[in-house]
């Protein structure tokens, strides 16, 4: 793959390439969205108060939960987000380096196929090592009365298990709003799901905005994004800063050898060191692109804001104004489970009430029969 786009880009070919880039981004949309939402769920400190688990007494409580499961979940989700982002960036380079529209289409199909291989690989490993299917996994939440008091504060027994109770109380105190009443906004079921969705879509919008400017910057400078990434990695490899040392340590920790790749990169390293042509895209570059292609930038900003952000804000506003009408559309997996439990409890209470009434009627009938028998015996 060439580092510079040296071939002329005609209008038809450019349109096909842009369309293929959009298709690849759409194929990664669900992966990025679910990963961001899962990260927000893990990073919410109140999650580890409300999630039910059988923790041993004196085990550290909140920090023990996060340290035992949250750290690994955060690392796994972060790596998944980085992989999804890198796939988007590298796919731009593969598609933009295509010579013909047919090649651009086949390259985008190949990238989509490679992305789908992760699910095939998981199915293979799950079958070989007898892993539990992730579709069957569900979070169990503690009973509300065991976590929260009537005033919206953490239950004293729960607070005693927290490693930093003062910090938890401070977070709860500053996240209470008029909409949620006495409960914290970070509490599930009191607005956090809406905030989580809204935040996830805003982050996703920022990611796609960055990708848009990367594509525009590549077309404007005729330099592929992967060329800039390679030069950035080379600067980190050859640098003397603390970040460079950490990067070299990470390179040495790889299970594959990259010596041959470093030798090839060393042959063209002079372009990375002395030519600003291969520097990463900066804020100044985005401003320059805005001044040069302001019509395209405005169209993108308005289109993606209307697609990703505006519907979420509208839904939050509608739910705040008409909570009963939008309640059913807010139900996700755990809410549906909670609703089923509440429905069963209501039916059980109604059944018990009916049984109680029947028992009272039977007792009255028995008492009337006894009175009739006594009156008959007296006669």
C-alpha positions as YAML, in Angstrom:
chain: A
units: angstrom
residues:
- id: 1
  name: UNK
  ca: [0.00, 0.00, 0.00]
- id: 2
  name: UNK
  ca: [1.38, 3.36, -1.01]
- id: 3
  name: UNK
  ca: [1.80, 6.03, 1.64]
- id: 4
  name: UNK
  ca: [0.63, 8.81, -0.70]
- id: 5
  name: UNK
  ca: [-2.45, 8.94, -2.90]
- id: 6
  name: UNK
  ca: [-0.65, 9.50, -6.20]
- id: 7
  name: UNK
  ca: [-3.47, 8.51, -8.52]
- id: 8
  name: UNK
  ca: [-6.02, 11.07, -9.72]
- id: 9
  name: UNK
  ca: [-9.42, 10.91, -8.05]
- id: 10
  name: UNK
  ca: [-12.26, 11.43, -10.50]
- id: 11
  name: UNK
  ca: [-15.70, 12.37, -9.33]
- id: 12
  name: UNK
  ca: [-17.32, 8.93, -9.74]
- id: 13
  name: UNK
  ca: [-14.50, 7.11, -8.00]
- id: 14
  name: UNK
  ca: [-14.51, 9.60, -5.12]
- id: 15
  name: UNK
  ca: [-18.25, 9.20, -4.63]
- id: 16
  name: UNK
  ca: [-17.93, 5.43, -4.57]
- id: 17
  name: UNK
  ca: [-15.10, 5.63, -2.04]
- id: 18
  name: UNK
  ca: [-17.09, 7.95, 0.24]
- id: 19
  name: UNK
  ca: [-20.10, 5.64, -0.02]
- id: 20
  name: UNK
  ca: [-17.99, 2.60, 0.88]
- id: 21
  name: UNK
  ca: [-16.48, 4.43, 3.85]
- id: 22
  name: UNK
  ca: [-19.99, 5.23, 5.10]
- id: 23
  name: UNK
  ca: [-21.01, 1.58, 4.71]
- id: 24
  name: UNK
  ca: [-18.00, 0.42, 6.72]
- id: 25
  name: UNK
  ca: [-18.81, 2.97, 9.43]
- id: 26
  name: UNK
  ca: [-22.41, 1.74, 9.54]
- id: 27
  name: UNK
  ca: [-21.22, -1.84, 9.93]
- id: 28
  name: UNK
  ca: [-19.25, -0.76, 13.03]
- id: 29
  name: UNK
  ca: [-22.02, 1.45, 14.40]
- id: 30
  name: UNK
  ca: [-23.58, -1.17, 16.69]
- id: 31
  name: UNK
  ca: [-20.18, -2.33, 17.99]
- id: 32
  name: UNK
  ca: [-19.10, 1.19, 18.89]
- id: 33
  name: UNK
  ca: [-22.45, 2.13, 20.44]
- id: 34
  name: UNK
  ca: [-22.72, -0.98, 22.63]
- id: 35
  name: UNK
  ca: [-19.09, -0.65, 23.71]
- id: 36
  name: UNK
  ca: [-19.50, 3.01, 24.70]
- id: 37
  name: UNK
  ca: [-22.70, 2.26, 26.63]
- id: 38
  name: UNK
  ca: [-21.02, -0.65, 28.41]
- id: 39
  name: UNK
  ca: [-18.07, 1.58, 29.32]
- id: 40
  name: UNK
  ca: [-20.42, 4.19, 30.78]
- id: 41
  name: UNK
  ca: [-22.17, 1.43, 32.73]
- id: 42
  name: UNK
  ca: [-18.85, 0.20, 34.15]
- id: 43
  name: UNK
  ca: [-17.58, 3.71, 34.96]
- id: 44
  name: UNK
  ca: [-20.74, 4.64, 36.84]
- id: 45
  name: UNK
  ca: [-19.75, 4.36, 40.54]
- id: 46
  name: UNK
  ca: [-23.32, 3.61, 41.64]
- id: 47
  name: UNK
  ca: [-23.41, 0.56, 39.38]
- id: 48
  name: UNK
  ca: [-21.30, -1.32, 41.88]
- id: 49
  name: UNK
  ca: [-23.72, -0.42, 44.65]
- id: 50
  name: UNK
  ca: [-26.80, -1.65, 42.80]
- id: 51
  name: UNK
  ca: [-25.41, -4.77, 41.14]
- id: 52
  name: UNK
  ca: [-26.25, -7.83, 43.18]
- id: 53
  name: UNK
  ca: [-23.59, -10.39, 43.97]
- id: 54
  name: UNK
  ca: [-22.62, -12.70, 46.81]
- id: 55
  name: UNK
  ca: [-19.68, -10.86, 48.26]
- id: 56
  name: UNK
  ca: [-17.93, -12.13, 51.41]
- id: 57
  name: UNK
  ca: [-18.23, -9.99, 54.47]
- id: 58
  name: UNK
  ca: [-15.38, -7.59, 55.02]
- id: 59
  name: UNK
  ca: [-14.19, -7.96, 51.40]
- id: 60
  name: UNK
  ca: [-13.94, -4.25, 50.65]
- id: 61
  name: UNK
  ca: [-17.42, -3.74, 49.23]
- id: 62
  name: UNK
  ca: [-17.61, -1.23, 46.41]
- id: 63
  name: UNK
  ca: [-13.89, -1.12, 45.62]
- id: 64
  name: UNK
  ca: [-13.65, -4.91, 45.91]
- id: 65
  name: UNK
  ca: [-16.40, -5.28, 43.32]
- id: 66
  name: UNK
  ca: [-14.80, -2.80, 40.94]
- id: 67
  name: UNK
  ca: [-11.32, -4.21, 41.51]
- id: 68
  name: UNK
  ca: [-12.44, -7.78, 40.95]
- id: 69
  name: UNK
  ca: [-14.64, -7.26, 37.90]
- id: 70
  name: UNK
  ca: [-14.72, -3.58, 36.93]
- id: 71
  name: UNK
  ca: [-11.03, -3.19, 36.09]
- id: 72
  name: UNK
  ca: [-11.03, -6.17, 33.74]
- id: 73
  name: UNK
  ca: [-14.32, -5.06, 32.20]
- id: 74
  name: UNK
  ca: [-12.91, -1.56, 31.67]
- id: 75
  name: UNK
  ca: [-9.73, -2.90, 30.04]
- id: 76
  name: UNK
  ca: [-11.64, -5.29, 27.78]
- id: 77
  name: UNK
  ca: [-14.14, -2.64, 26.68]
- id: 78
  name: UNK
  ca: [-11.39, -0.05, 26.15]
- id: 79
  name: UNK
  ca: [-9.47, -2.44, 23.90]
- id: 80
  name: UNK
  ca: [-12.66, -3.26, 22.02]
- id: 81
  name: UNK
  ca: [-13.34, 0.44, 21.47]
- id: 82
  name: UNK
  ca: [-9.76, 1.03, 20.29]
- id: 83
  name: UNK
  ca: [-10.01, -1.91, 17.87]
- id: 84
  name: UNK
  ca: [-13.30, -0.62, 16.48]
- id: 85
  name: UNK
  ca: [-11.84, 2.87, 16.06]
- id: 86
  name: UNK
  ca: [-8.70, 1.55, 14.38]
- id: 87
  name: UNK
  ca: [-10.79, -0.52, 11.99]
- id: 88
  name: UNK
  ca: [-12.61, 2.66, 10.94]
- id: 89
  name: UNK
  ca: [-9.35, 4.59, 10.45]
- id: 90
  name: UNK
  ca: [-7.51, 1.82, 8.60]
- id: 91
  name: UNK
  ca: [-10.53, 1.03, 6.42]
- id: 92
  name: UNK
  ca: [-10.40, 4.62, 5.16]
- id: 93
  name: UNK
  ca: [-6.82, 4.07, 3.98]
- id: 94
  name: UNK
  ca: [-7.67, 0.78, 2.28]
- id: 95
  name: UNK
  ca: [-10.68, 2.22, 0.45]
- id: 96
  name: UNK
  ca: [-9.05, 5.52, -0.52]
- id: 97
  name: UNK
  ca: [-6.08, 3.65, -1.97]
- id: 98
  name: UNK
  ca: [-8.36, 1.81, -4.43]
- id: 99
  name: UNK
  ca: [-7.79, 2.40, -8.13]
- id: 100
  name: UNK
  ca: [-11.24, 1.63, -9.53]
- id: 101
  name: UNK
  ca: [-14.79, 1.72, -8.13]
- id: 102
  name: UNK
  ca: [-14.92, -2.09, -8.25]
- id: 103
  name: UNK
  ca: [-11.75, -2.33, -6.16]
- id: 104
  name: UNK
  ca: [-13.17, 0.12, -3.62]
- id: 105
  name: UNK
  ca: [-16.34, -1.98, -3.34]
- id: 106
  name: UNK
  ca: [-14.44, -5.25, -2.92]
- id: 107
  name: UNK
  ca: [-12.10, -3.69, -0.34]
- id: 108
  name: UNK
  ca: [-15.04, -2.47, 1.73]
- id: 109
  name: UNK
  ca: [-16.65, -5.92, 1.52]
- id: 110
  name: UNK
  ca: [-13.39, -7.51, 2.66]
- id: 111
  name: UNK
  ca: [-13.19, -5.15, 5.64]
- id: 112
  name: UNK
  ca: [-16.79, -5.93, 6.60]
- id: 113
  name: UNK
  ca: [-16.03, -9.65, 6.36]
- id: 114
  name: UNK
  ca: [-12.95, -9.27, 8.58]
- id: 115
  name: UNK
  ca: [-14.99, -7.38, 11.18]
- id: 116
  name: UNK
  ca: [-17.59, -10.17, 11.23]
- id: 117
  name: UNK
  ca: [-14.86, -12.75, 11.83]
- id: 118
  name: UNK
  ca: [-14.74, -11.75, 15.50]
- id: 119
  name: UNK
  ca: [-18.16, -13.31, 16.07]
- id: 120
  name: UNK
  ca: [-17.09, -16.46, 14.21]
- id: 121
  name: UNK
  ca: [-13.93, -16.66, 16.32]
- id: 122
  name: UNK
  ca: [-15.96, -16.27, 19.51]
- id: 123
  name: UNK
  ca: [-18.39, -19.01, 18.44]
- id: 124
  name: UNK
  ca: [-15.43, -21.30, 17.72]
- id: 125
  name: UNK
  ca: [-13.76, -20.64, 21.09]
- id: 126
  name: UNK
  ca: [-17.08, -20.94, 22.94]
- id: 127
  name: UNK
  ca: [-17.69, -24.35, 21.39]
- id: 128
  name: UNK
  ca: [-14.17, -25.64, 22.03]
- id: 129
  name: UNK
  ca: [-13.76, -24.36, 25.61]
- id: 130
  name: UNK
  ca: [-17.47, -24.60, 26.58]
- id: 131
  name: UNK
  ca: [-17.90, -20.91, 27.32]
- id: 132
  name: UNK
  ca: [-21.28, -19.69, 28.48]
- id: 133
  name: UNK
  ca: [-23.20, -17.81, 25.81]
- id: 134
  name: UNK
  ca: [-23.15, -14.07, 26.47]
- id: 135
  name: UNK
  ca: [-26.77, -13.79, 25.33]
- id: 136
  name: UNK
  ca: [-27.80, -15.69, 28.47]
- id: 137
  name: UNK
  ca: [-25.99, -13.28, 30.81]
- id: 138
  name: UNK
  ca: [-28.07, -10.83, 32.83]
- id: 139
  name: UNK
  ca: [-27.16, -8.46, 35.63]
- id: 140
  name: UNK
  ca: [-28.97, -9.02, 38.90]
- id: 141
  name: UNK
  ca: [-29.78, -5.82, 40.74]
- id: 142
  name: UNK
  ca: [-30.19, -5.52, 44.49]
- id: 143
  name: UNK
  ca: [-33.59, -4.78, 45.94]
- id: 144
  name: UNK
  ca: [-34.18, -1.05, 46.10]
- id: 145
  name: UNK
  ca: [-34.91, -1.18, 49.83]
- id: 146
  name: UNK
  ca: [-31.52, -2.84, 50.43]
- id: 147
  name: UNK
  ca: [-29.58, -0.12, 48.61]
- id: 148
  name: UNK
  ca: [-31.53, 3.12, 49.07]
- id: 149
  name: UNK
  ca: [-33.41, 4.67, 51.94]
- id: 150
  name: UNK
  ca: [-36.71, 6.55, 51.61]
- id: 151
  name: UNK
  ca: [-34.81, 9.86, 51.57]
- id: 152
  name: UNK
  ca: [-32.73, 8.77, 48.55]
- id: 153
  name: UNK
  ca: [-29.50, 8.12, 50.44]
- id: 154
  name: UNK
  ca: [-27.46, 4.94, 50.50]
- id: 155
  name: UNK
  ca: [-28.56, 2.36, 53.03]
- id: 156
  name: UNK
  ca: [-26.27, 2.41, 56.08]
- id: 157
  name: UNK
  ca: [-25.39, -1.26, 55.68]
- id: 158
  name: UNK
  ca: [-24.33, -0.63, 52.09]
- id: 159
  name: UNK
  ca: [-22.42, 2.49, 53.05]
- id: 160
  name: UNK
  ca: [-20.42, 0.57, 55.63]
- id: 161
  name: UNK
  ca: [-19.08, -1.71, 52.89]
- id: 162
  name: UNK
  ca: [-17.85, 1.20, 50.76]
- id: 163
  name: UNK
  ca: [-14.13, 1.90, 50.80]
- id: 164
  name: UNK
  ca: [-14.75, 5.65, 50.37]
- id: 165
  name: UNK
  ca: [-18.20, 6.37, 51.85]
- id: 166
  name: UNK
  ca: [-17.63, 10.13, 51.92]
- id: 167
  name: UNK
  ca: [-16.86, 10.18, 48.18]
- id: 168
  name: UNK
  ca: [-19.97, 8.10, 47.41]
- id: 169
  name: UNK
  ca: [-22.18, 10.40, 49.47]
- id: 170
  name: UNK
  ca: [-20.65, 13.44, 47.75]
- id: 171
  name: UNK
  ca: [-21.41, 11.99, 44.28]
- id: 172
  name: UNK
  ca: [-24.99, 11.18, 45.28]
- id: 173
  name: UNK
  ca: [-25.54, 14.61, 46.81]
- id: 174
  name: UNK
  ca: [-24.33, 16.48, 43.71]
- id: 175
  name: UNK
  ca: [-26.19, 14.29, 41.21]
- id: 176
  name: UNK
  ca: [-29.65, 14.77, 42.68]
- id: 177
  name: UNK
  ca: [-31.93, 16.84, 40.43]
- id: 178
  name: UNK
  ca: [-35.48, 18.10, 40.50]
- id: 179
  name: UNK
  ca: [-36.45, 15.59, 37.83]
- id: 180
  name: UNK
  ca: [-35.20, 12.59, 39.79]
- id: 181
  name: UNK
  ca: [-36.47, 13.87, 43.15]
- id: 182
  name: UNK
  ca: [-34.58, 12.49, 46.13]
- id: 183
  name: UNK
  ca: [-32.69, 9.90, 44.05]
- id: 184
  name: UNK
  ca: [-29.37, 10.40, 42.30]
- id: 185
  name: UNK
  ca: [-29.31, 10.87, 38.53]
- id: 186
  name: UNK
  ca: [-26.75, 8.04, 38.34]
- id: 187
  name: UNK
  ca: [-29.24, 5.60, 39.83]
- id: 188
  name: UNK
  ca: [-30.71, 3.20, 37.29]
- id: 189
  name: UNK
  ca: [-34.39, 3.73, 36.77]
- id: 190
  name: UNK
  ca: [-34.21, 7.43, 37.69]
- id: 191
  name: UNK
  ca: [-32.93, 8.92, 34.45]
- id: 192
  name: UNK
  ca: [-29.52, 7.31, 34.19]
- id: 193
  name: UNK
  ca: [-30.47, 5.11, 31.24]
- id: 194
  name: UNK
  ca: [-31.53, 8.15, 29.25]
- id: 195
  name: UNK
  ca: [-28.34, 10.02, 30.19]
- id: 196
  name: UNK
  ca: [-26.30, 6.94, 29.31]
- id: 197
  name: UNK
  ca: [-27.89, 6.70, 25.86]
- id: 198
  name: UNK
  ca: [-27.56, 10.43, 25.25]
- id: 199
  name: UNK
  ca: [-23.90, 10.47, 26.32]
- id: 200
  name: UNK
  ca: [-23.14, 7.40, 24.20]
- id: 201
  name: UNK
  ca: [-24.62, 9.00, 21.09]
- id: 202
  name: UNK
  ca: [-22.74, 12.24, 21.73]
- id: 203
  name: UNK
  ca: [-19.45, 10.32, 22.04]
- id: 204
  name: UNK
  ca: [-20.34, 8.39, 18.89]
- id: 205
  name: UNK
  ca: [-21.04, 11.67, 17.09]
- id: 206
  name: UNK
  ca: [-17.61, 12.99, 18.12]
- id: 207
  name: UNK
  ca: [-15.98, 9.79, 16.83]
- id: 208
  name: UNK
  ca: [-17.73, 10.06, 13.48]
- id: 209
  name: UNK
  ca: [-16.91, 13.75, 13.32]
- id: 210
  name: UNK
  ca: [-13.24, 12.91, 13.81]
- id: 211
  name: UNK
  ca: [-13.50, 10.25, 11.10]
- id: 212
  name: UNK
  ca: [-15.11, 12.73, 8.71]
- id: 213
  name: UNK
  ca: [-12.26, 15.19, 9.11]
- id: 214
  name: UNK
  ca: [-9.72, 12.37, 8.69]
- id: 215
  name: UNK
  ca: [-11.29, 11.43, 5.36]
- id: 216
  name: UNK
  ca: [-11.46, 15.06, 4.30]
- id: 217
  name: UNK
  ca: [-7.87, 15.63, 5.40]
- id: 218
  name: UNK
  ca: [-6.71, 12.57, 3.43]
- id: 219
  name: UNK
  ca: [-8.45, 13.78, 0.27]
- id: 220
  name: UNK
  ca: [-7.16, 17.33, 0.78]
- id: 221
  name: UNK
  ca: [-3.50, 16.40, 1.40]
- id: 222
  name: UNK
  ca: [-3.49, 13.15, -0.64]
- id: 223
  name: UNK
  ca: [-1.88, 11.35, 2.31]
- id: 224
  name: UNK
  ca: [-3.50, 8.24, 3.72]
- id: 225
  name: UNK
  ca: [-4.39, 8.21, 7.45]
- id: 226
  name: UNK
  ca: [-2.43, 4.97, 7.91]
- id: 227
  name: UNK
  ca: [0.73, 6.79, 6.73]
- id: 228
  name: UNK
  ca: [0.30, 9.37, 9.49]
- id: 229
  name: UNK
  ca: [-0.33, 6.60, 12.03]
- id: 230
  name: UNK
  ca: [2.83, 4.75, 10.98]
- id: 231
  name: UNK
  ca: [4.90, 7.90, 11.29]
- id: 232
  name: UNK
  ca: [3.38, 8.59, 14.71]
- id: 233
  name: UNK
  ca: [4.28, 5.10, 15.84]
- id: 234
  name: UNK
  ca: [7.81, 5.53, 14.52]
- id: 235
  name: UNK
  ca: [8.23, 8.81, 16.41]
- id: 236
  name: UNK
  ca: [7.08, 7.06, 19.58]
- id: 237
  name: UNK
  ca: [9.46, 4.17, 18.91]
- id: 238
  name: UNK
  ca: [12.46, 6.42, 18.32]
- id: 239
  name: UNK
  ca: [11.59, 9.06, 20.93]
- id: 240
  name: UNK
  ca: [13.09, 9.59, 24.38]
- id: 241
  name: UNK
  ca: [10.01, 10.70, 26.30]
- id: 242
  name: UNK
  ca: [8.18, 8.73, 28.97]
- id: 243
  name: UNK
  ca: [5.38, 7.98, 26.53]
- id: 244
  name: UNK
  ca: [7.92, 6.63, 24.05]
- id: 245
  name: UNK
  ca: [9.38, 4.34, 26.71]
- id: 246
  name: UNK
  ca: [5.93, 3.01, 27.54]
- id: 247
  name: UNK
  ca: [5.25, 2.45, 23.84]
- id: 248
  name: UNK
  ca: [8.54, 0.54, 23.38]
- id: 249
  name: UNK
  ca: [7.70, -1.58, 26.43]
- id: 250
  name: UNK
  ca: [4.34, -2.40, 24.89]
- id: 251
  name: UNK
  ca: [6.08, -3.36, 21.62]
- id: 252
  name: UNK
  ca: [8.38, -5.75, 23.46]
- id: 253
  name: UNK
  ca: [5.39, -7.34, 25.17]
- id: 254
  name: UNK
  ca: [3.86, -8.45, 21.86]
- id: 255
  name: UNK
  ca: [3.76, -12.17, 21.14]
- id: 256
  name: UNK
  ca: [4.77, -11.55, 17.50]
- id: 257
  name: UNK
  ca: [8.04, -10.16, 16.19]
- id: 258
  name: UNK
  ca: [7.97, -6.70, 14.61]
- id: 259
  name: UNK
  ca: [11.69, -6.48, 13.81]
- id: 260
  name: UNK
  ca: [11.15, -6.83, 10.06]
- id: 261
  name: UNK
  ca: [8.44, -4.13, 10.11]
- id: 262
  name: UNK
  ca: [10.75, -1.81, 12.06]
- id: 263
  name: UNK
  ca: [13.54, -2.36, 9.51]
- id: 264
  name: UNK
  ca: [11.20, -1.45, 6.65]
- id: 265
  name: UNK
  ca: [9.95, 1.56, 8.56]
- id: 266
  name: UNK
  ca: [13.50, 2.68, 9.24]
- id: 267
  name: UNK
  ca: [14.16, 2.96, 5.50]
- id: 268
  name: UNK
  ca: [11.52, 5.68, 5.15]
- id: 269
  name: UNK
  ca: [11.86, 7.19, 8.61]
- id: 270
  name: UNK
  ca: [13.45, 10.35, 7.21]
- id: 271
  name: UNK
  ca: [10.06, 11.37, 5.79]
- id: 272
  name: UNK
  ca: [8.46, 10.99, 9.21]
- id: 273
  name: UNK
  ca: [11.18, 12.93, 11.03]
- id: 274
  name: UNK
  ca: [11.69, 15.88, 8.74]
- id: 275
  name: UNK
  ca: [8.48, 16.32, 6.78]
- id: 276
  name: UNK
  ca: [5.42, 17.92, 8.34]
- id: 277
  name: UNK
  ca: [3.40, 16.29, 5.59]
- id: 278
  name: UNK
  ca: [2.96, 13.16, 7.72]
- id: 279
  name: UNK
  ca: [2.12, 14.76, 11.04]
- id: 280
  name: UNK
  ca: [-1.15, 13.74, 12.77]
- id: 281
  name: UNK
  ca: [-4.21, 15.85, 12.12]
- id: 282
  name: UNK
  ca: [-4.42, 18.70, 14.62]
- id: 283
  name: UNK
  ca: [-7.06, 21.25, 15.57]
- id: 284
  name: UNK
  ca: [-5.42, 23.78, 13.27]
- id: 285
  name: UNK
  ca: [-5.82, 21.35, 10.39]
- id: 286
  name: UNK
  ca: [-9.51, 20.94, 11.19]
- id: 287
  name: UNK
  ca: [-9.91, 24.71, 11.17]
- id: 288
  name: UNK
  ca: [-8.15, 24.90, 7.81]
- id: 289
  name: UNK
  ca: [-10.42, 22.20, 6.42]
- id: 290
  name: UNK
  ca: [-13.46, 24.10, 7.74]
- id: 291
  name: UNK
  ca: [-12.33, 27.26, 5.96]
- id: 292
  name: UNK
  ca: [-11.69, 25.34, 2.73]
- id: 293
  name: UNK
  ca: [-14.73, 23.02, 2.71]
- id: 294
  name: UNK
  ca: [-17.18, 24.86, 4.93]
- id: 295
  name: UNK
  ca: [-20.22, 23.75, 2.94]
- id: 296
  name: UNK
  ca: [-19.39, 20.06, 3.30]
- id: 297
  name: UNK
  ca: [-18.54, 20.52, 6.97]
- id: 298
  name: UNK
  ca: [-21.81, 22.29, 7.74]
- id: 299
  name: UNK
  ca: [-23.78, 19.63, 5.86]
- id: 300
  name: UNK
  ca: [-22.04, 16.86, 7.81]
- id: 301
  name: UNK
  ca: [-22.45, 18.59, 11.17]
- id: 302
  name: UNK
  ca: [-26.15, 19.21, 10.63]
- id: 303
  name: UNK
  ca: [-26.83, 15.75, 9.20]
- id: 304
  name: UNK
  ca: [-25.12, 13.77, 11.94]
- id: 305
  name: UNK
  ca: [-26.44, 16.01, 14.70]
- id: 306
  name: UNK
  ca: [-29.96, 15.41, 13.40]
- id: 307
  name: UNK
  ca: [-29.36, 11.66, 13.08]
- id: 308
  name: UNK
  ca: [-27.46, 10.91, 16.29]
- id: 309
  name: UNK
  ca: [-27.96, 13.66, 18.88]
- id: 310
  name: UNK
  ca: [-31.22, 15.52, 18.24]
- id: 311
  name: UNK
  ca: [-33.50, 12.41, 18.48]
- id: 312
  name: UNK
  ca: [-31.93, 11.49, 21.83]
- id: 313
  name: UNK
  ca: [-32.37, 15.00, 23.23]
- id: 314
  name: UNK
  ca: [-35.96, 15.05, 21.96]
- id: 315
  name: UNK
  ca: [-36.66, 11.73, 23.61]
- id: 316
  name: UNK
  ca: [-35.22, 12.92, 26.93]
- id: 317
  name: UNK
  ca: [-37.36, 16.07, 26.79]
- id: 318
  name: UNK
  ca: [-40.48, 14.07, 25.87]
- id: 319
  name: UNK
  ca: [-39.87, 11.65, 28.70]
- id: 320
  name: UNK
  ca: [-39.41, 14.51, 31.14]
- id: 321
  name: UNK
  ca: [-42.65, 16.15, 30.03]
- id: 322
  name: UNK
  ca: [-44.71, 12.97, 29.49]
- id: 323
  name: UNK
  ca: [-43.08, 10.20, 31.54]
- id: 324
  name: UNK
  ca: [-46.07, 7.86, 31.45]
- id: 325
  name: UNK
  ca: [-46.43, 7.93, 27.65]
- id: 326
  name: UNK
  ca: [-42.75, 7.20, 27.01]
- id: 327
  name: UNK
  ca: [-42.20, 4.75, 29.84]
- id: 328
  name: UNK
  ca: [-42.84, 1.68, 27.74]
- id: 329
  name: UNK
  ca: [-40.25, 2.74, 25.13]
- id: 330
  name: UNK
  ca: [-37.57, 3.08, 27.81]
- id: 331
  name: UNK
  ca: [-37.74, -0.54, 28.81]
- id: 332
  name: UNK
  ca: [-34.54, -2.44, 28.26]
- id: 333
  name: UNK
  ca: [-33.67, -5.98, 29.32]
- id: 334
  name: UNK
  ca: [-33.35, -5.43, 33.06]
- id: 335
  name: UNK
  ca: [-36.34, -3.07, 33.19]
- id: 336
  name: UNK
  ca: [-38.49, -5.65, 31.41]
- id: 337
  name: UNK
  ca: [-37.37, -8.23, 33.93]
- id: 338
  name: UNK
  ca: [-38.18, -5.88, 36.80]
- id: 339
  name: UNK
  ca: [-41.59, -5.15, 35.29]
- id: 340
  name: UNK
  ca: [-42.30, -8.88, 34.96]
- id: 341
  name: UNK
  ca: [-41.38, -9.38, 38.61]
- id: 342
  name: UNK
  ca: [-43.65, -6.50, 39.67]
- id: 343
  name: UNK
  ca: [-46.48, -7.89, 37.54]
- id: 344
  name: UNK
  ca: [-46.09, -11.35, 39.07]
- id: 345
  name: UNK
  ca: [-46.02, -9.87, 42.56]
- id: 346
  name: UNK
  ca: [-49.19, -7.89, 41.79]
- id: 347
  name: UNK
  ca: [-50.92, -11.00, 40.44]
- id: 348
  name: UNK
  ca: [-49.79, -12.94, 43.50]
- id: 349
  name: UNK
  ca: [-51.19, -10.26, 45.80]
- id: 350
  name: UNK
  ca: [-54.49, -10.27, 43.88]
- id: 351
  name: UNK
  ca: [-54.65, -14.05, 44.06]
- id: 352
  name: UNK
  ca: [-53.94, -14.01, 47.79]
- id: 353
  name: UNK
  ca: [-56.68, -11.42, 48.25]
- id: 354
  name: UNK
  ca: [-59.14, -13.56, 46.30]
- id: 355
  name: UNK
  ca: [-58.19, -16.64, 48.32]
- id: 356
  name: UNK
  ca: [-58.60, -14.69, 51.52]
- id: 357
  name: UNK
  ca: [-62.08, -13.57, 50.49]
- id: 358
  name: UNK
  ca: [-63.02, -17.13, 49.59]
- id: 359
  name: UNK
  ca: [-61.77, -18.35, 52.97]
- id: 360
  name: UNK
  ca: [-63.89, -15.72, 54.71]
- id: 361
  name: UNK
  ca: [-66.94, -16.77, 52.73]
- id: 362
  name: UNK
  ca: [-66.31, -20.43, 53.53]
- id: 363
  name: UNK
  ca: [-65.95, -19.62, 57.23]
- id: 364
  name: UNK
  ca: [-69.23, -17.71, 57.13]
- id: 365
  name: UNK
  ca: [-70.97, -20.64, 55.45]
- id: 366
  name: UNK
  ca: [-69.53, -23.05, 57.99]
- id: 367
  name: UNK
  ca: [-70.71, -20.82, 60.80]
- id: 368
  name: UNK
  ca: [-74.20, -20.63, 59.29]
- id: 369
  name: UNK
  ca: [-74.28, -24.42, 58.94]
- id: 370
  name: UNK
  ca: [-73.33, -24.82, 62.59]
- id: 371
  name: UNK
  ca: [-76.07, -22.45, 63.63]
- id: 372
  name: UNK
  ca: [-78.58, -24.39, 61.52]
- id: 373
  name: UNK
  ca: [-77.43, -27.66, 63.03]
- id: 374
  name: UNK
  ca: [-77.74, -26.27, 66.56]
- id: 375
  name: UNK
  ca: [-81.20, -24.88, 65.88]
- id: 376
  name: UNK
  ca: [-82.27, -28.23, 64.35]
- id: 377
  name: UNK
  ca: [-80.96, -30.18, 67.35]
- id: 378
  name: UNK
  ca: [-82.81, -27.89, 69.76]
- id: 379
  name: UNK
  ca: [-86.08, -28.49, 67.90]
...
